[in-house]
Amino acid sequence: MALWALASAVGLAVDDRVLVGAPIWAKPFKFFVSFAAYGLTLAWMLAQTTWGRRTGWWAGNVVVVTSLVEMVIITGQVIRGKRSHFNAETPFDTNLYTVMGLTIVVLWAATLVIAVPLLRTRIADRATAWAIRGGVLIALVGAAIGFLMAQPTAEQRAAGNLDTADVIGAHSVGVPDGGPSMPLTGWSTTGGDLRIPHFVGMHALQLIPLFLIALVLLAPRITRLRDAGLRLRLVRVVTAGYAGLVALTTWQALRGQPLIHPDAATLIAAGVLLAAVATGAWTALRTAPAPDVVSVPAEPASDSKEFTA
């Protein structure tokens, strides 16, 4: 995946074709990078398991095979100058998209199988266990949001020609795909976009463990963070807040609202979520033990050679 990401980057530089409002090699590039991170993280998580290792190994191989099939189809469609997702233009395109849908279902199921040993394995550090389990469960939810994109949109249903339509499904909600979008991400700036909660949810797999790693790296400088209990409480707060963020961005997208143009209801919900996370973090820090105080030996009493510091 990493090597193919480099090849896609070359494609971005030398191929000026545009498809659905974006450079044609942008989709495979983003997918290759995402799958590389996904596979690397799952491999690290599987290495932490002590239960069901053989099952996890087989499920990991299923993830590899299905992701490769997915990317072969996406890249092949780019070479042909065709869109890969939602394409029902010809029977061949429809069959390719059907295969993609099946591989994603199998990939999701394989990740769920991997989650089982991760949930059952006893990991000595409770913060690490919570970060891994919370990350994989939220990632499963984020991946499942992708299935919403495959459903016909309200506009496509209203047109009443699903049997003959060239496109069935969409990333955007309330507006057609390919309209004004944010740089780099390509997320819609005029309507909702289900790719946002899909992206946010799936990358919980990396971001929550990375948060814990940051706490561990900061522990030598910040004495309080040496306490395993405090790290566990902070990871719990972040995991709950992250799940809330996935729910919030999903709700916003399904209402056809752009990420960068939230209405009052979205802002209020975001404020409540932020306040809850801040309160949780403050409570965790408040209940943490105070930093160690260096004791200075007292002068020994004149009538004793022993003393208690």
ChimeraX attribute file (.defattr): number of C-alpha atoms within 10 A of each C-alpha:
attribute: neighborCount
match mode: 1-to-1
recipient: residues
	/A:1	20
	/A:2	14
	/A:3	11
	/A:4	17
	/A:5	21
	/A:6	14
	/A:7	16
	/A:8	24
	/A:9	17
	/A:10	13
	/A:11	18
	/A:12	17
	/A:13	11
	/A:14	10
	/A:15	13
	/A:16	12
	/A:17	14
	/A:18	12
	/A:19	16
	/A:20	12
	/A:21	13
	/A:22	19
	/A:23	16
	/A:24	24
	/A:25	27
	/A:26	20
	/A:27	19
	/A:28	27
	/A:29	23
	/A:30	16
	/A:31	19
	/A:32	22
	/A:33	17
	/A:34	18
	/A:35	19
	/A:36	17
	/A:37	17
	/A:38	17
	/A:39	16
	/A:40	12
	/A:41	18
	/A:42	20
	/A:43	14
	/A:44	11
	/A:45	21
	/A:46	20
	/A:47	13
	/A:48	17
	/A:49	18
	/A:50	14
	/A:51	16
	/A:52	16
	/A:53	17
	/A:54	11
	/A:55	14
	/A:56	25
	/A:57	15
	/A:58	14
	/A:59	21
	/A:60	20
	/A:61	13
	/A:62	19
	/A:63	24
	/A:64	16
	/A:65	14
	/A:66	21
	/A:67	22
	/A:68	16
	/A:69	14
	/A:70	21
	/A:71	20
	/A:72	14
	/A:73	19
	/A:74	23
	/A:75	21
	/A:76	14
	/A:77	18
	/A:78	19
	/A:79	12
	/A:80	10
	/A:81	14
	/A:82	17
	/A:83	22
	/A:84	23
	/A:85	23
	/A:86	21
	/A:87	22
	/A:88	23
	/A:89	15
	/A:90	12
	/A:91	10
	/A:92	11
	/A:93	20
	/A:94	19
	/A:95	13
	/A:96	20
	/A:97	22
	/A:98	16
	/A:99	16
	/A:100	22
	/A:101	17
	/A:102	14
	/A:103	20
	/A:104	21
	/A:105	16
	/A:106	18
	/A:107	23
	/A:108	20
	/A:109	16
	/A:110	21
	/A:111	22
	/A:112	17
	/A:113	17
	/A:114	25
	/A:115	22
	/A:116	15
	/A:117	22
	/A:118	25
	/A:119	18
	/A:120	14
	/A:121	15
	/A:122	14
	/A:123	16
	/A:124	8
	/A:125	12
	/A:126	16
	/A:127	21
	/A:128	20
	/A:129	21
	/A:130	21
	/A:131	25
	/A:132	27
	/A:133	23
	/A:134	23
	/A:135	24
	/A:136	28
	/A:137	20
	/A:138	23
	/A:139	27
	/A:140	20
	/A:141	19
	/A:142	27
	/A:143	23
	/A:144	17
	/A:145	21
	/A:146	17
	/A:147	15
	/A:148	15
	/A:149	21
	/A:150	16
	/A:151	15
	/A:152	16
	/A:153	20
	/A:154	11
	/A:155	13
	/A:156	16
	/A:157	12
	/A:158	10
	/A:159	10
	/A:160	10
	/A:161	11
	/A:162	14
	/A:163	8
	/A:164	11
	/A:165	14
	/A:166	14
	/A:167	16
	/A:168	22
	/A:169	21
	/A:170	24
	/A:171	24
	/A:172	27
	/A:173	24
	/A:174	19
	/A:175	20
	/A:176	16
	/A:177	18
	/A:178	16
	/A:179	17
	/A:180	16
	/A:181	18
	/A:182	13
	/A:183	10
	/A:184	9
	/A:185	14
	/A:186	18
	/A:187	24
	/A:188	29
	/A:189	19
	/A:190	21
	/A:191	26
	/A:192	26
	/A:193	31
	/A:194	27
	/A:195	24
	/A:196	23
	/A:197	24
	/A:198	24
	/A:199	18
	/A:200	21
	/A:201	29
	/A:202	24
	/A:203	21
	/A:204	26
	/A:205	26
	/A:206	19
	/A:207	18
	/A:208	25
	/A:209	24
	/A:210	13
	/A:211	17
	/A:212	21
	/A:213	14
	/A:214	11
	/A:215	18
	/A:216	17
	/A:217	13
	/A:218	14
	/A:219	15
	/A:220	11
	/A:221	10
	/A:222	12
	/A:223	13
	/A:224	19
	/A:225	22
	/A:226	18
	/A:227	15
	/A:228	16
	/A:229	18
	/A:230	21
	/A:231	25
	/A:232	21
	/A:233	21
	/A:234	24
	/A:235	25
	/A:236	20
	/A:237	19
	/A:238	22
	/A:239	24
	/A:240	17
	/A:241	19
	/A:242	22
	/A:243	20
	/A:244	18
	/A:245	19
	/A:246	24
	/A:247	16
	/A:248	16
	/A:249	25
	/A:250	22
	/A:251	16
	/A:252	24
	/A:253	24
	/A:254	17
	/A:255	14
	/A:256	18
	/A:257	24
	/A:258	24
	/A:259	20
	/A:260	12
	/A:261	14
	/A:262	13
	/A:263	12
	/A:264	9
	/A:265	10
	/A:266	17
	/A:267	12
	/A:268	12
	/A:269	14
	/A:270	17
	/A:271	12
	/A:272	12
	/A:273	18
	/A:274	15
	/A:275	13
	/A:276	16
	/A:277	20
	/A:278	15
	/A:279	13
	/A:280	19
	/A:281	18
	/A:282	13
	/A:283	14
	/A:284	19
	/A:285	17
	/A:286	11
	/A:287	11
	/A:288	17
	/A:289	14
	/A:290	11
	/A:291	12
	/A:292	8
	/A:293	6
	/A:294	6
	/A:295	7
	/A:296	7
	/A:297	9
	/A:298	9
	/A:299	10
	/A:300	12
	/A:301	9
	/A:302	7
	/A:303	6
	/A:304	7
	/A:305	7
	/A:306	10
	/A:307	10
	/A:308	7
	/A:309	9
